[in-house]
Amino acid sequence: MTTAGPGLLLFAAGAFLVGIGVSVANIVVGSFRQTYCPPRMLGRVVATAMMINHSTIPLGSLLGGVLGDAVGYRTAMGIMTGVVALSWLVLVMSPMRREHDLPRTHEPEQAHAEGPKQPR
């Protein structure tokens, strides 16, 4: 989809930067989960997040193919590049931009009011 020279260099630099961003984001999200999830729930949280994340791959492929057929592959790549380039606006316009400090760990679970169960 690109020619040799500046276009190829720009593509390679962009792909490298996206790869670095994804790697850093994976580290941050993994650390966040391990810090804030109760240990007994961590497996469920990770499995659910991975299922949701990986389920979007075939959906994105299908929608990308439909868009490519509808407007042409080069135009579809341009549209999606613009969408990805503007995706940072989701965070800027969300309440997350006002968050500066997060708790250091998850809140411990409260003990049941009735106390521990006695064996029968």
C-alpha positions as CSV (number, residue, x, y, z in Angstrom):
1,M,0.0,0.0,0.0
2,T,3.0,2.3,0.1
3,T,6.0,2.9,-2.2
4,A,9.6,2.7,-1.4
5,G,11.3,5.7,0.0
6,P,9.7,8.2,2.4
7,G,6.3,6.5,2.5
8,L,7.9,3.2,3.5
9,L,10.1,4.9,6.1
10,L,7.0,6.7,7.6
11,F,5.1,3.4,7.7
12,A,7.9,1.6,9.5
13,A,8.4,4.4,12.0
14,G,4.6,4.5,12.7
15,A,4.4,0.7,13.1
16,F,7.4,0.8,15.5
17,L,5.8,3.5,17.6
18,V,2.4,1.7,17.7
19,G,4.2,-1.5,18.8
20,I,6.0,0.4,21.6
21,G,2.7,2.0,22.7
22,V,1.0,-1.4,22.8
23,S,3.8,-3.0,24.8
24,V,3.8,-0.1,27.3
25,A,0.0,-0.3,27.6
26,N,0.1,-4.0,28.2
27,I,2.6,-3.5,31.0
28,V,0.5,-0.8,32.6
29,V,-2.8,-2.7,32.3
30,G,-1.2,-5.9,33.7
31,S,0.3,-4.1,36.6
32,F,-3.0,-2.3,37.3
33,R,-4.9,-5.6,37.3
34,Q,-2.4,-7.2,39.7
35,T,-2.5,-4.3,42.0
36,Y,-6.2,-3.6,42.2
37,C,-7.9,-6.9,41.8
38,P,-8.4,-9.1,44.8
39,P,-6.1,-12.1,44.3
40,R,-9.0,-14.6,44.3
41,M,-10.6,-12.7,41.3
42,L,-7.4,-12.1,39.2
43,G,-7.8,-15.1,37.0
44,R,-11.4,-14.3,36.2
45,V,-10.6,-10.7,35.5
46,V,-7.7,-11.5,33.2
47,A,-9.6,-14.3,31.4
48,T,-12.6,-12.0,30.8
49,A,-10.5,-9.1,29.6
50,M,-8.5,-11.3,27.2
51,M,-11.8,-12.9,25.8
52,I,-13.3,-9.5,25.2
53,N,-10.0,-8.1,23.7
54,H,-9.4,-11.1,21.4
55,S,-13.1,-11.3,20.3
56,T,-12.7,-7.9,18.7
57,I,-10.0,-9.2,16.3
58,P,-12.3,-11.1,13.9
59,L,-15.0,-8.4,14.2
60,G,-12.4,-5.8,13.2
61,S,-11.2,-7.9,10.3
62,L,-14.8,-8.4,9.0
63,L,-15.6,-4.7,9.3
64,G,-12.3,-3.7,7.7
65,G,-13.0,-6.0,4.8
66,V,-16.5,-4.6,4.4
67,L,-15.2,-1.0,4.5
68,G,-12.4,-1.9,2.1
69,D,-14.9,-3.3,-0.4
70,A,-17.2,-0.3,0.0
71,V,-14.7,2.6,-0.4
72,G,-11.5,0.9,-1.6
73,Y,-8.6,-0.4,0.4
74,R,-6.4,2.7,0.3
75,T,-9.3,4.9,1.4
76,A,-10.3,2.4,4.1
77,M,-6.7,2.5,5.4
78,G,-6.8,6.3,5.5
79,I,-10.1,6.3,7.4
80,M,-8.8,3.9,10.0
81,T,-5.5,5.7,10.3
82,G,-7.5,8.8,11.1
83,V,-9.7,7.0,13.6
84,V,-6.6,5.5,15.4
85,A,-4.8,8.9,15.3
86,L,-7.7,10.5,17.1
87,S,-8.4,7.8,19.6
88,W,-6.5,9.7,22.3
89,L,-9.5,12.0,22.5
90,V,-11.4,9.3,24.3
91,L,-9.2,9.7,27.3
92,V,-8.9,13.5,27.1
93,M,-12.7,13.9,27.0
94,S,-13.4,11.3,29.7
95,P,-13.5,11.8,33.5
96,M,-10.1,9.9,33.6
97,R,-8.3,13.1,32.7
98,R,-9.1,14.5,36.1
99,E,-7.7,11.5,37.9
100,H,-4.2,12.0,39.2
101,D,-4.0,9.5,42.1
102,L,-5.3,6.0,42.4
103,P,-5.4,3.9,45.5
104,R,-2.2,1.9,46.1
105,T,-4.1,-1.4,46.5
106,H,-7.6,-2.9,46.2
107,E,-9.9,-2.4,49.2
108,P,-9.9,-5.5,51.4
109,E,-13.2,-7.4,51.5
110,Q,-15.3,-6.8,54.6
111,A,-15.8,-9.8,56.9
112,H,-19.4,-11.1,57.1
113,A,-21.4,-9.5,59.9
114,E,-22.3,-12.9,61.3
115,G,-18.7,-13.9,61.8
116,P,-17.0,-17.1,60.8
117,K,-19.1,-20.2,60.3
118,Q,-18.7,-22.9,62.8
119,P,-18.3,-26.5,61.7
120,R,-21.3,-28.7,62.5
